Amino acid sequence: MLFVQNTNSQVSNKLDKDHICILIALGMLTFMSVLDGSIVNIALPSISKDLHIPLNQATWTVIVYLIVISGLLLLFGRMGDVFGKIKIFKIGTVIFTIGSFLAGISEFGLIFLLAARVVQAIGASMAMATSFGITTSNFPASMRARAMSITGMFVSLGAIAGPAIGGAILSLLSWSYIFWVNVPFGLLTILIGIKYFPKDTIAQPDEKIDYTGSILFFAFIAIFFLAVNAAEVVGFQDILVISGLVISILFLIAFIKVENVIKEPMIKLEIFKNQLYSISLTTAFLVFAINSYTNILMPFYLQDLRKLTPGQTGLILMCFPIANFIFSPISGWAGDKFDKELITLIGLAGLTLSQIGYLSIGGASPYLLLVITLIANGMSSAIFMSPNNALTMSTVPRPLLGIAGSVTALARNVGFIVGNTFATTMLFIGMSQLAGYRVVNYLPKHPEYFIQSMHWSFIFAALMSLLAFALTLYRMLKRNALHKYVARN
């Protein structure tokens, strides 16, 4: 079996069958893992009804999943460097598949469902933490953007396709199938892994795991996410929300102090001194936060304001992931052939324009206008994501690829959560100001309140996109200035 290693200089620039099978295995499991963070949202009313529980209790199926994934990402990234990234990914695939099967069993109530979601999240975190590291360590620089484009394509699809795929499933089947659909994909990933995954390479076989840092980081993530989630309901001015955010920051400070003094830290913080890595990470975070605005606001617009069914809403929203799917490999090819930073800049410019495009959508706009805007959004995100992923991992030392990949996945997850929270909070703050009283849901008698507040939210999304554009432009100009300086001297 031919499988390219990073150190091999005599390599083909074409993806062969083995490469493609590996990337499909990584992509499928990553896609399902990311998808399960959002697809459940559209099924919450059905879960609430079937399990005879309030809707606010049903939302814990989403909260628990995201907390466990994000809290364990760094731990499993570190384990990938110490014990082998492929080994951790394979174990995660099995755990995620088992958890998905268990989560679809509706007879045992909420506690069983939450426990199954924890199992799912552990497996998903293991897969997310290692997929980018596996890709980077096994592909040369000349192929890396294309390889990353395939993995990134599945990631982006999973992040935005939740409402679309969820709506399609619920229009035909019960909510159990939202989880059970993962099982055949998980089994296929396991079989591909057995046949095509190469022998594992362990970057730091003699290192130990920093469990103290792991506990502190998990506490930071859990309390931070709980506080942010509570803020969506009671607002950021609530004393419990403020207290939670302060406590989470204290845990983060404690984590950083431990990592700076411990002999074998979970993450070597000097990795963030690398400006290329840090800016690429920040822009990825911003892009996932921006795309969350579409993920949150468009279902409100289509179902509440335009009165479409979940299935019809899903069909329209599929425009985003389809465009993303088509343009991701094109972006990967362009990233390998041309300047990666220039390609990311083009993607961010298009992303900004697409956010501005949402401002033209009103209460009676033709659906074609929304479809064009969704396609532009999905296309621009794809153009940005593939070369940016390659840039993010390109300057990381080989022994740190596992932890660097997990930090990249963490930035994606946190961006998704922060974007969801900001979009929801800004929407209802805007509607509350227009109504003159606190609003926590859509107001059927005042659709104009929703449209105006939606526009305010997308203005903020466009500003975040401009910030990402400015950071990338700064990095590219600084790089060009450095190259000119080196050439002169």
RONURO-643887 format. One record per residue: residue in one letter; x, y, z of N, C-alpha, C, O in turn. Coordinates in steps of 0.2 Angstrom, whole numbers, plus 2048, in hexadecimal, padded with zeros to 3 digits. Layout:
<rs>
aXYZXYZXYZXYZ/...
</rs>
This chain:
<rs>
m8047FA800800800800804806800809807804/l80380B7FB8078117FB8038167FF7FD8187FE/f80681980480481E80880982380A80E82280D/v80882A80880D82F80880E83180F80A833813/q81583181181783481781983B81681C83D810/n81983F81B81B84681A82384781982584C816/t82784281B82E84281A830840813836840811/n82B83D80F82D83A80982D83F803828842802/s8338408008348457FB8328437F48308477F0/q83283C7F38318397ED8298377ED8288317EE/v82583C7EC81E83A7EC81A83C7E681C8417E3/s8158397E581083B7DF80C8417E280A8417E8/n80A8457DD80684B7DF7FE8497DD7FA84E7DE/k7FD8437DC7F68417DB7F483C7E17F78397E4/l7ED83D7E37EA8397E87E88337E57E48327E1/d7EB82D7E87EA8267E57E48247E97E18277EE/k7E281D7E87DC81A7EB7DD81A7F37D881B7F6/d7E38187F57E48177FC7E381E8007E081F805/h7E68237FD7E582A7FF7DE82C8007DC82E805/i7DA82B7FB7D382D7FA7CF8298007CB82C803/c7D18228007CD81E8057CE82180C7CA821810/i7D582280E7D68258147D382C8167D082C81B/l7D38308117CF8368127C88368127C583A816/i7C583180F7BE83080F7BC82D8167B7830819/a7C08298197BF8268207BF82C8257BB82C829/l7C58308247C58368297C083A8287BD83D82D/g7BE83C8227B98418207B283F8237AE843826/m7B08388217A98368237A883682B7A383982D/l7AD83482F7AC8348367AC83B8397A883D83D/t7B183F8367B18468387AA84A8367A884E83A/f7A88488307A184B82E79C84983379884E835/m79B843835796841839797844840792846843/s79D84484279E84784979C84E84979985084E/v79E85284479D85984479585A84379285E846/l79285683F78B85783D787856844782859844/d78985184878584F84E785855853781855858/g78985A852789860856783865855781869859/s78086484E77B86984C77586584A76F86884A/i77585F84776F85C84476A85B84A76485B848/v76C85A85076785885576285E85675D85D859/n76586485576186A85775A86A85375586C857/i75986884D75386884A74E86284C74886284B/a75185D85074D85885274B85985A74885585C/l74D85E85D74C85F86474485F86574285C86A/p74086286173986286373685B863732859867/s73985785E73785085E73984C864735847866/i73F84D86674284986B73E84B87273D847876/s73D85287273985487873285187973084F87E/k72F85087372884D873729846874725843878/d72D84287172D83B87273083987972D83487B/l73483C87C73783B88273383E88873483D88E/h72E84288672A84588B72E84989072D849896/i73284E88D73685289173585988E73485A888/p73785E89273786589073C86688B74186388B/l73B86B88674086D88174786F88474C86D881/n74787288A74D87488C75186E88F75786F88F/q74E86989175286389375485F88C75A85C88D/a75085F88775285C88175985F87E75D85C87B/t75A86687F76086987D76686788076B86887D/w76686388576C86088876F85B88477585A885/t76B85887F76E85487B773857876778854874/v77285D87577786187177D864875782863873/i77B86687B78086A87F78586588278B866881/v78385F88478785A88778C857881792857883/y78A85687B78E854876793859874799857874/l79285F87479786487279C8668787A2867876/i79986587E79E8668837A38618847A9862884/v7A185A8837A58558847AA85587E7B085487F/i7A88568787AD8568727B285B8737B885A873/s7B08618747B58678757B986687B7BF86887B/g7B78648817BB8638867C085E8867C585E889/l7BF8598817C48538817C885487B7CD85087A/l7C78598767CB8598707D38598717D785686E/l7D585E8767DC85E8777DF85887A7E5856878/l7DB85587F7DE84F8827DF84987C7E484687C/f7DA8488787DB8438737E084586D7E384186A/g7E184C86C7E684E8687ED84C86A7F184A867/r7EE84D8717F484B8747F58448747FA841873/m7EF8408767F08398757F283686E7F683186E/g7F083A8697F28388637F98398617FC83485E/d7FC83E86480383F86480783986880D837866/v80483786D80883387280782B87080B827870/f80082A86E7FF82386D7FE8218667FD81B864/g7FD8268627FC82585A7F58288587F082685B/k7F582C8537EF8308517EA82B84E7E482C84F/i7ED82684A7E88228477E581D84C7DF81B84B/k7E981B8517E68178567E081A8597DB81785A/i7E182085B7DC82485F7D682585A7D082585C/f7D78278547D282884F7CE82184E7C782284E/k7D181C84E7CD81584D7C98148537C3812852/i7CC8158597C881385F7C281885F7BC816861/g7C381E85D7BE82385D7B88218597B282385A/t7BA81F8537B581D84E7B08178517AA818850/v7B38128547AF80D8577AA81085D7A480E85D/i7AD8148617A98178677A481B86479E81B866/f7A582085F7A082485C79A82085979482285A/t79C81A85579781685279281385878C813857/i79581085D79180D86278D813865787811867/g79081986778C81E86A786820865780822868/s78782085F78282285A77C81D85A77681F85A/f77E81785B77981285B77481286176E812861/l77881386777581486D77081A86E76B81A871/a77281F86B76F82686B768825868763829869/g76782186376182085F75C81C86275681C860/i75E81986875981586C75581987075781C875/s74E81A86F74A81F87274681D87874382187B/e74781687974281387F74581588674181488A/f74B81788774E81788D74E81E89075181F896/g74C82388D74B82A89075182E88F75682D88C/l75183489275683989175D838894762839891/i75D83589A76383389D76782E89876D82F897/f76482989676782589176A82888B76F827889/l76682D88876883088276E83588477283587F/l76E83888977383C88B77A83888C77F83A88A/a77983288F77F82E89078282C88978882B888/a77D82A88477F82887E78282E87A78782D876/r78083487B78383A87878A83B87B78E83D877/v78B83988179283A88479783588079C83687E/v79482F87F79882987C79A82C87579F82B872/q79582E87179583186B79B83686B79F836866/a79A83B86F79F84186F7A683F8717AB84286E/i7A783A8757AE8378767B18358707B783686E/g7AD83186C7B082E8667B18348607B683485D/a7AC8388607AD83E85B7B384285D7B6844858/s7B48438637BA8478657C08448637C5847861/m7C183D8647C783A8627C883A85B7CE83B858/a7C283A8577C383B84F7C584284D7CA843849/m7C28478507C384E84E7CA84F8507CE85384D/a7CC84D8567D384F8597D984D8547DE850854/t7D88478517DD84484D7DD8448467E2843842/s7D78468437D684683B7DB84A8387DE848833/f7DC85183A7E08558367E78538377EB854833/g7E985183D7F084F83E7F284983A7F7848837/i7ED8448397EE83E8357F084082E7F483E82A/t7EB84582B7EC8488247F384B8237F684A81E/t7F48508287FA85382780184F827805850824/s80184A82C80784682D80884182780D83E826/n80384082380383B81E80383E81780283A812/f80384481680384780F80884D80F809851813/p80C84D80981185280880E859807808859805/a81185E80780F86580780B86680080786A7FF/s80E8637FB80B8647F48048617F38018627EE/m80285C7F87FC8597F77F785B7FD7F18597FD/r7FA85F8027F68608087F08648087EB86280B/a7F08698047EA86D8037E48698007DE869802/r7E68657FB7E18607F87DE85B7FD7D885A7FE/a7E38588017E18548067DD85780C7D785480E/m7DF85D80E7DB8618137D48638107CF863814/s7D48648097CD8668067C88608077C2862808/i7CA85A8077C58558087C385480F7BD854810/t7C88548137C685481B7C285A81C7BD85A820/g7C486081A7C186681C7BA8678197B586A81B/m7B98648137B386380F7AE8608147A8862815/f7B085A8177AB85781B7AA85A8227A485A824/v7AF85E8247AE86282A7A98688297A486882D/s7AA86B8247A587182279E86E821799872823/l79E86981D79786681C79486482378E866824/g79786182779485F82D79286583278D865835/a79686A83179587083578E87483378B877837/i78D87482D78787882A78187482877C877827/a78286D82777D869824778866829773863827/g77986882F77486583476D866833769861833/p76B86C83376486E83176186B82B75B86882B/a76586B82676386881F76286082075D85E81E/i76785D82276785682276285382875E84F827/g76285782D75D855833756856830751852832/g75485C82D74E85D82A74C857825746855825/a75085582174F85081C74D84981F74984681E/i75184882575084182874984182C74583D82C/l74884782F74284783373B84882F736846831/s73C84A82973684A82473484382272F842820/l73983E82373783782173783282773482D827/l73C83382C73D82E83273D83283873C838839/s73D82D83E73D830845744833846749832843/w74483684C74B83A84E75083584F75683784F/s74F82E85175482985275982984C75E82784D/y75682A84675A82984075F82E83F76482E83C/i75E83484376383984376A83684676F838844/f76983284B76F82F84E77182884A777827849/w76C82484876E81E84577181E83E77481A83C/v77082483B77382583477A82583477E82482F/n77D82683A78482683B78781F83B78D81E839/v78381A83D78581383E78881083878E80E838/p78581083278880D82C78E81182A79380E828/f78E81882B79481B82979A81A82E7A081982C/g79981983479E8178397A18108387A780F838/l79C80B83679F8058347A380582E7A880182D/l7A18098297A58098237AC80C8247B180A821/t7AC8118297B281482A7B780F82E7BD80F82D/i7B480B8327B88068367BB8018317C17FF831/l7B77FF82C7B97FA8277BF7FD8227C47FA821/i7BE8048207C380781C7C98088207CF80781E/g7C98098277CE80A82B7D280482C7D980482C/i7CF7FE82C7D27F882D7D67F68277DC7F4827/k7D47F88217D77F681B7DC7FB8187E17F9816/y7DB8018197DF8068167E380B81A7E880E818/f7E280B8217E680F8257ED80D8257EE807826/p7F28118257F980F8257FB80D82D7F780F831/k80180B82D80380A834804810838806815835/d80281083E80281684280981984380E815844/t80A81F84381182284581082684B80B82B84C/i81382585181382885781882D85881E82C858/a81683385981A83985981E83A85F82483C85F/q81B83886581E83986C81D833870819833875/p82082D86E81E82787282082787981D82387D/d82582B87B82782B88282483088782683188C/e81F83488481C83A88781783788C81483288B/k81483B89180F83989580983E89480A843890/i80383C8967FD8408957FC84589B7FD8438A1/d7FB84B89A7FA85089F7F28508A17EE85489E/y7F184C8A67EA84B8A87E78518AC7E18538AC/t7EC8558B07EA85B8B47E88608AF7E28638B0/g7EC8618AA7EA8668A57E38648A17DF86889F/s7E285E8A07DC85B89D7D685D8A17D185F89E/i7D685C8A77D185D8AC7CF8658AC7C98678AC/l7D48698AC7D38708AD7D08738A67CC8778A6/f7D38708A17D087289A7C98708997C5874897/f7C786A89B7C086789B7BC86C89F7B686D89D/a7BE86E8A57BA8728AA7B98798A67B387B8A7/f7BE87B8A37BD8828A07B888189A7B488689A/i7B987C8967B487B8907AD87A8937A887E890/a7AC8768987A587489A7A287A89D79C87C89C/i7A587E8A17A28848A57A18898A079C88D8A0/f7A688A89B7A589089679F88E89279B893890/f79E88888F79988688B79288788F78D88988C/l79288589578C88589978A88C89A78488E899/a78E89189B78D89889C78A89B89678689F896/v78E89989078C89C88A78589A88878189D885/n78389388977D89088877789488C772895889/a77989589277489889777389F89476D8A2895/a7788A38927778AA88F7728AA88A76F8AF889/e7718A588676D8A58807658A68837618A8880/v7648A388975E8A488C75D8AA8917588AD890/v7628AB8957618B089A7658B78997648BC89C/g7698B689476D8BC8927748BC8957758B989A/f7798C08927808C08957808C489C7858C489F/q77B8C889D77B8CC8A37798C98A977A8CB8AF/d7778C28A97758BE8AE77B8BD8B37808BB8B0/i77A8BD8B97808BC8BE7838B58BE7898B48BE/l77E8B08BC7818A98BC7858A88B578A8A58B5/v7838AC8B07878AB8AA78D8AF8AB7938AC8A9/i78D8B58AE7948B88AF7988B48B379E8B48B2/s7958B18B97998AD8BD79C8A78BA7A28A58BB/g7988A48B579B89E8B27A08A08AD7A589C8AD/l7A08A68AA7A58A88A57AB8A98A97B18A88A7/v7AB8AD8AF7B18AE8B37B48A88B57BA8A78B5/i7B08A38B87B389D8BA7B78998B57BC8968B6/s7B38998AF7B78968A97BD8998A77C28958A5/i7BE89F8A77C48A38A67C98A18AB7CF8A08AA/l7C78A18B17CC89F8B77CF8988B57D58968B6/f7CA8938B37CD88C8B17D288D8AB7D68898AB/l7D08918A77D58928A17DB8948A37E18928A1/i7DB8998A87E289C8AA7E68978AE7EC8968AD/a7E28938B27E588D8B57E88888B17EE8868B2/f7E58878AB7E78828A67ED8858A37F28818A2/i7ED88B8A17F388E89E7F988E8A27FF88C8A0/k7F888F8A97FE88F8AE8018888AE8078878AF/v7FC8838AF7FF87C8AF80387A8A98088778AA/e80087C8A380387A89D80A87E89C80F87B899/n80B8838A081288789F8178848A481D8858A3/v8158808A981A87E8AE81B8778AE8208748B0/i8168738AB81686C8AB81B8698A681C86C8A1/k81F8648A88248618A482185F89D824860898/e81C85B89D81985889781285B89680D857898/p81186189480A86489480686188E80885E88A/m7FF86288F7FA85F88A7FB8638847FB86087E/i7FD8698847FE86D87E80487287F804876884/k80987287B80E87787B80C87D87980B87E873/l80B88287D80888987C80C88D877809891874/e81288B87681688F87181488E86A816891865/i81088986980D88886280988E86080988F85A/f80689286480389886280789E8618048A385E/k80D89D8628128A28608138A38598168A7856/n81189D85581289D84E80C8A184B80689F84C/q80E8A68488088AB8468048A88407FE8A9840/l8078A483C8038A18367FE89C8397F889C837/y80089883E7FC8948417F68978457F0896844/s7F889C8497F38A084D7EE8A48497E88A484B/i7F08A78447EB8AB8407E78A683C7E18A783B/s7EA8A18397E689C8367E089983A7DB898838/l7E28988407DE8958457D889A8477D2898847/t7DA8A08487D58A58497D08A68447CA8A7845/t7D38A783E7CE8A88387C98A28377C48A2835/a7CC89B8387C78968387C289683D7BC89583C/f7C48988437BF8998497B989E8467B389D847/l7BC8A48437B78A98417B28A683C7AC8A883C/v7B58A38377B18A08317AC89B8347A689C832/f7AD8978397A889283B7A389683F79D89483F/a7A589B8437A089F84679C8A38427968A3843/i79E8A583C79A8A98377958A483478F8A6833/n79789E83279389982F78D897834788895831/s78F89883A78A89683F78489A83F77E899840/y7858A183C77F8A583C77A8A38377748A3838/t77D8A083177889D82C77589782F76F89682E/n77889383377688D83577088E83A76B88A83B/i77189483E76B89584376689A840760898841/l76789F83C7628A483A75E8A18357588A3834/m76189E83075D89C82A75789782C752898829/p75889283075288E83274C892835747891834/f74E89783974989C83C74589F83673F8A0836/y7498A28317478A682C7428A182873C8A4826/l74489B82674089782173A894824735893821/q73B89282B73688E82E73189383172B892831/d73389883572F89C83972C8A28357268A3835/l7308A583172E8AB82D72B8A88267258AB824/r72E8A482272B8A281C72789C81C72489A817/k72689982272189382372388D81F71E88A81D/l72988C81E72B88581B72C88082072D881826/t72B87A81D72C87482273387282373787581F/p73586E82873C86C82973F86982374586A821/g73B86581F73E86281973F867814744867810/q73B86C81373C87180E74287581074687780B/t74287781674887B81974E87781775387B815/g74E87181975486D81875786D81075D86D80F/l75286D80C75486D80575787380375C8737FF/i75487980575787F80375E880806763882803/l75F87E80D76587F81076A87A80E77087B80F/m76887580A76D870807772874802777871800/c77087A80077487E7FB77B87F7FD77F87F7FA/f77B88180478188280778687C80778B87D804/p78487780A78987180A78A86E80379086C802/i78686F7FE78786C7F878C8717F479186E7F1/a78C8777F579187C7F279787B7F679D87B7F2/n79787A7FC79D8788007A18727FE7A78727FD/f79D86D7FC79F8667FA7A38677F37A88647F2/i7A086B7EF7A286B7E87A986F7E87AD86D7E4/f7A98757EC7AF8797EB7B48787F07BA87A7EF/s7B38737F57B98717F97BF86E7F57C58707F6/p7BE8697F17C38667ED7C686B7E87CC86B7E7/i7C286F7E57C58757E17CA8797E57CF87B7E2/s7C887B7EB7CC87F7EF7D287C7F17D787F7F1/g7D28757F37D88727F47DD8717EF7E38727F0/w7DA8707E87DE8707E37E28777E27E88787E0/a7DE87D7E27E08837E27E68857E77EB8887E6/g7E48827ED7E98847F37F08807F17F58837F3/d7F087B7EE7F68777EC7FA87A7E680087A7E6/k7F687D7E27F98807DC7FB8887DD80088A7D9/f7F788B7E17F88927E17FA8947E97FB8907ED/d7FA89B7EA7FC89D7F17F689C7F57F089E7F4/k7F78987FA7F18967FF7EE89C8027E889C803/e7F28A18047F08A68087EB8AB8037E68AE805/l7ED8AB7FD7E98AF7F87E28AB7F77DD8AF7F7/i7E28A57F77DC8A17F67D88A27FC7D28A37FC/t7DB8A28027D68A38087D48AA8087CE8AC80B/l7D88AF8067D58B68057CF8B78017CB8BA802/i7D08B37FB7CA8B37F67C48B07FA7BE8B37F9/g7C58AB7FD7BF8A88017BC8AC8067B68AD806/l7C08B080A7BD8B480F7BA8BA80C7B58BD80E/a7BC8BD8067B98C28037B28C08007AD8C4801/g7B28BA7FE7AB8B77FC7A68B68027A08B7801/l7A98B48077A58B380D7A28B981079D8B9812/t7A68BF8107A48C581279E8C780D7998CA810/l79F8C780779A8C98027938C480378E8C7803/s7948BE80578E8BA80678A8BC80C7848BC80C/q78E8BE81178B8C18177878C78167818C8818/i78A8CB8127868D180F7808CF80B77B8D380B/g7818CA80777B8C88037758C680876F8C7805/y7768C380E7708C281276C8C88147668C7815/l76F8CE81376C8D48157678D68107628DA811/s7678D380A7628D480575C8D08057578D1801/i75C8CB80A7578C680A7518C980F7538CB815/g74B8CA80D7468CC8117408C78127418C1810/g73B8C98147358C58167328C281072F8BC811/a7338C580A7308C28047348C17FE7328C17F9/s73B8C18007408C07FB73F8B97F773D8B47FA/p7418B97F17408B37ED7458AE7F074B8B07F2/y7438A87F07488A37F374E8A27EF7538A07F1/l74E8A47E87548A37E475A8A87E775F8A67E7/l7588AE7EA75D8B27ED7608AF7F27668AF7F3/l75C8AB7F775F8A87FC7648A27FA7698A17FD/v76189F7F57658997F276C89B7F07718987F1/i76C8A17EC7728A47E97778A67EF77D8A57EF/t7748A97F47788AB7FA77B8A57FE7818A5800/l7778A07FF77989A80277F8977FE784894801/i77E8967F87838937F378A8977F478F8957F4/a78989E7F478F8A27F47938A17FB7998A17FB/n78F8A18007918A080779589980779B89980A/g79289480579588D80579B88D8017A088A803/m79B8907FB7A18907F67A78947F97AC8927F9/s7A589A7FC7AB89E7FF7AE89A8057B489B806/s7AA8978097AC89480F7B188E80D7B688D810/a7AF88A8077B38858057BA8888027BF885803/i7B988D7FE7C08907FC7C48928017CB891800/f7C28958077C689780C7C98908107CF890812/m7C588C8117C68878177CC8828157D0881819/s7CC87F80F7D187A80D7D887D80D7DC87A811/p7DA88280A7E188580B7E28888127E8887814/n7DD88A8157DE88C81C7E08878217E5887825/n7DD8818207DF87B8247E68798227E9877827/a7E887981C7EF87781A7F387C81D7F987A820/l7F288381D7F68888207F78878287FC88782B/t7F188582B7F18848327F687F8347F9880839/m7F68798317FA87383380187383080586F832/s80287882B80987782780F87982B814876829/t80E87D83081488083481587C83A81987E83E/v81187783C81187484281686E84281686A83D/p81A86E84781F86884781C86184881686184B/r81F85C84481C85684481985384B81485084B/p81E85485081B85185781585485A81285285E/l81385A85780E85E85A80785E855803861856/l80885985080285984B7FC85784E7F685A84D/g7FC8528537F68508567F285585A7EC857859/i7F685985E7F385E8637F186485E7EC867860/a7F58668597F386B8557ED86A8517E986E850/g7EC86484F7E686284C7E08628507DA86484E/s7E18608577DB86185C7DA86885D7D486A85E/v7DF86C85D7DD87385F7D98768597D587B85A/t7DB8748537D787684D7D087484D7CC87884C/a7CF86E84F7C886C8507C586F8567BF871855/l7C887185B7C58758617C387C85E7BE87E860/a7C787F85A7C68868587BF8858547BB88A854/r7BF8808507B987F84C7B287E8507AD88184F/n7B387A8567AD87985A7AB87F85E7A588185E/v7B08828617AF8898647AC88E8607A8892862/g7AF88E85A7AC8938557A48928547A0896853/f7A388B85379C88985279888B85879288E857/i79A88A85E79688B864795893865790895866/v79B89786479A89E8657968A185F7928A5861/g79789E8597928A185478B8A08557878A4854/n78989A85778289885978089D85E77A8A085E/t78489E8647828A28697818A986777C8AC869/f7868AC8647858B386277F8B485D77C8B985E/a77E8AF8587798B08537728B085776E8B5856/t7718AB85C76B8AB85F76A8B18647658B4864/t76F8B386876F8B886C76E8BF8697698C386B/m7718C08637708C68607698C785D7668CC85C/l7678C185A7608C185775B8C385C7578C885B/f75B8C08627568C28677578C886B7528CB86D/i75D8CA86B75E8D186E75B8D68697588DB86B/g75D8D586375A8DA85E7528DA85E74F8DF85E/m74F8D485E7488D485E7458D78657408DA865/s7498D686A7468D88717468E08717428E3873/q74C8E386E74C8EA86D7478ED8697448F286B/l7458EA8637408EC85F7398EB8627348EF861/a7388E68667318E48697308E887072B8EA871/g7368EA8737358EE8797348E987F7338EC885/y7358E387E7358DE8847398D888273B8D787C/r73B8D488773F8CE88673C8C98817378C7882/v7408C787B73D8C38777428BD8767488BE876/v73F8B78777438B18777418AC8717438A6871/n73C8AE86D73A8AA8687388AE8627378B4862/y7368AB85C7348AE85772D8B18587298AE85B/l72C8B88567258BB8577218BB8507238BF84C/p71C8B78507188B68497158BD8477148BE841/k7138C184C7108C784A7148CD8487128D2845/h71B8CC8497208D18477258CE84372B8CE846/p7248CB83D72A8C883972F8CD8377358CC836/e72D8D48377328D98367378DA83B73D8DC83A/y7368D884273B8D88477408D38467468D4847/f73E8CD8437438C88427478CA83C74D8C983D/i7448CC8377488CE83174E8D38337548D3831/q74C8D88367508DE8387568DB83D75C8DC83C/s7548D78427598D484675D8CF8437638CE844/m75B8CB83E75F8C783A7648CA83676A8C8835/h7628D08337678D482F76C8D78347728D7832/w76B8D983A7708DB83F7758D684077B8D7840/s7728D08417768CA84277B8C983D7818C883E/f7798C983777D8C88317828CE8307878CC82D/i7808D48327858D983278B8D78367918D8834/f78A8D583C78F8D38417938CD83E7998CD83E/a7908C883A7938C38377988C583179E8C3831/a7968CA82E79A8CD8297A08D182C7A58D1829/l79F8D48317A58D78357AA8D28377B08D3836/m7A88CC8397AC8C783B7B08C58357B68C3835/s7AD8C48307B08C28297B58C78277BA8C5825/l7B38CD8287B88D38267BF8D282B7C48D3828/l7BE8D08317C38D08367C88CA8337CE8CA833/a7C48C48317C88BE82F7CC8C08297D28BE828/f7C98C48247CC8C781E7D28CB8207D88CA81D/a7D18D08257D78D48267DD8D08297E28D2828/l7DB8CB82E7E18C78317E58C382B7EB8C382B/t7E18C18277E48BD8217E88C181D7EE8C081B/l7E68C781B7E98CC8177EF8CE81A7F58CF817/y7EF8D08217F58D28257FA8CD8258008CE824/r7F88C68267FD8C18268008C081F8068BF81E/m7FD8C18197FF8C08138048C68118098C580E/l8028CC8138078D281280D8D18168128D3813/k80C8CF81C8128CE8208178C981D81D8CA81D/r8148C481B8188BE81881C8C18118228C0810/n8188C580D81B8C78078218CC8098268CD805/a8208D080E8258D581082B8D18128318D3811/l82A8CC8168308C88188338C581383A8C5813/h8308C280E8338BF8088378C580483D8C3802/k8358CB8048388D080083F8D28048448D3801/y83E8D280B8448D380F8498CE80E84F8D080E/v8478C880E84C8C280D84F8C38078558C1806/a84B8C480184E8C57FB8538CA7FA8588CA7F7/r8528D07FE8578D57FD85D8D48018638D77FF/n85D8D08068638CF80A8668C880986B8C680C/
</rs>
